[in-house]
Amino acid sequence: MGKEIDNKRKHHSHELEPSLKKSKSNSERAGGEKKHHHKHKHHERKREVEKEVGGSGLSDKSVSQSDIDLFVKENEVSMEDPQEQNFQPIISMKSLKNTGLDARLEKVMEKFDKPTPIQAASWPYLFNGNDVIGVAETGSGKTFAFGVPAVDHVVKSGSKDLKVLVVSPTRELATQTYENMVELTDSVGLHCVCIYGGVSKEDQRREVRRSQCVIATPGRLLDLLEEGSVSLGNVDYLILDEADRMLEKGFEEDIKSIVGKTKAQRQTLMFTATWPREVRELASTFMDQPVKVSIGNRDELTANKHIKQIVEVIDPREKKRKLLELLDKYLSGDKRDDKILIFALYKKEASRVERDLNYSGYEVAALHGDLSQVQRTQALDNFKSGKCNLMLATDVAARGLDIPNVKVVINLTFPLTVEDYVHRIGRTGRAGKSGIAHTLFTREEKHLSGALMNVLRAANQPVPDDLLQFGSYTKKKEHSAYGAFYKDVDMSKKGKKVMFD
């Protein structure tokens, strides 16, 4: 079965010439013999694949169609497949056997009871060699969603070359992804390396020469590419993680440059928490008929429903006293060892609050831009291990970081956008667990009150009366650079001439 899956994957990549796969024009896509021939091949392949990969949960007899339907409904799973292959989600770990997955990788996955929704929905397409866009909140099991098929792909290829590239927006997220990926690569005797800035290049140069999987931030990866220390010529499995975040950080040209150095015939995956126009445009430039897998309603800004959201409107001068009250409340009795993540807005505020908390007898791990990479890594390790159960962070830690068992998130100062609020509170309530997000809101943030109320209502959380006093007007964010003042205008149309008497 493994060989058959691998042959199909090869067939998928070879049936399209590079020019068709990655850069064919709209006119070529739209018409003529090419389209007919290409479509015929996909239908032929579809029938062949359904016998072996499709069907009810990959033909696991213990999984019924009603179980799959319930899973899809409860997790708000939607799959948009332009080729209409109609693969069913893999909702049982036993079903992984039927993909031809290497037995050693199967053993790694045995420690999990069942796949997460993003894993269940994307695996059938990924094992089949399709390009996939995964739209799901952070903490949804994305690393193993792309990591298991990626490492299996390298094993089946028999190659010792660099085959898999994961591009991440931050050092913290890259490191976290590496920690998960290295568990998979170690199990099958492959090598994995994490490449990011702020540390010596020499170790990275040495490690990348013997690695089959690389997890990298764009800046450092481009540095090593330019000096000739890394070649992406054999990369045929590419993952862009937190693609929306990378575009926010202005990495679009860097991403295009990196993608251009990989194999034209490759499998490309993009994972993103939101699906704005900029991400759609990026996906359309280098993905081939991607399957879009969405978990939950990701077109609307929604918070994890496992999180209890508490919003208090207070006077800004009361923040210090209120924070100490909340820590006393959430660390009392048998909760004294619970992990709490406190968010400040700016690094100066974070430094001041850190001093205040230390003065009040609290040990705090800090994570903000004024710290060196070594200090940030140490703080994160101390918090993850439980050596220190309080972490104070700016938004550098708000997205992507998977810190296990955070019980409470306290927003000491509300972020600049409601999107950042949703990502901040998403540090708790991960992997199906419950959590609490306690937010201190002031009159200074009243322009965000309407958007915050929308998020609270969408998650069936109470809206406090004090918040209602600010009204519910929300200015729509139309564009990442121009905000609400942006207008999507057809520039090809001529302006109308207005005549005055």
Secondary structure, 3 states (H helix, E strand, C coil): CHHHHHHHHHHHHHCCCHHHHHHCCHHHHHCHHHHHHHHHHHHHHHHHHHHHCCCCCCCCCCCCHHHHHHHHHHCCEEEECCCCCCCCCCCCHHHHHHHCCCHHHHHHHCCCCCCCHHHHHHHHHHHCCCCEEEECCCCCCHHHHHHHHHHHHHHHHCCCCCCEEEECCCHHHHHHHHHHHHHHHHHCCCCEEEECCCCCHHHHHHHHCCCCEEEECHHHHHHHHHCCCCCCCCCCEEEECCHHHHHHCCCHHHHHHHHHCCCCCCEEEEEECCCCHHHHHHHHHHCCCCEEEEECCCCCCCCCCCEEEEEEECCHHHHHHHHHHHHHHHCCHHHCCCEEEEECCCHHHHHHHHHHHHHCCCCCEEECCCCCHHHHHHHHHHHHHCCCCEEEECHHHCCCCCCCCEEEEEECCCCCCHHHHHHHHCCCCHHHCCEEEEEEECHHHHHHHHHHHHHHHHCCCCCCHHHHCCCCCCCCCCCCCCHHHCCCCCCCCCCCCCCCC
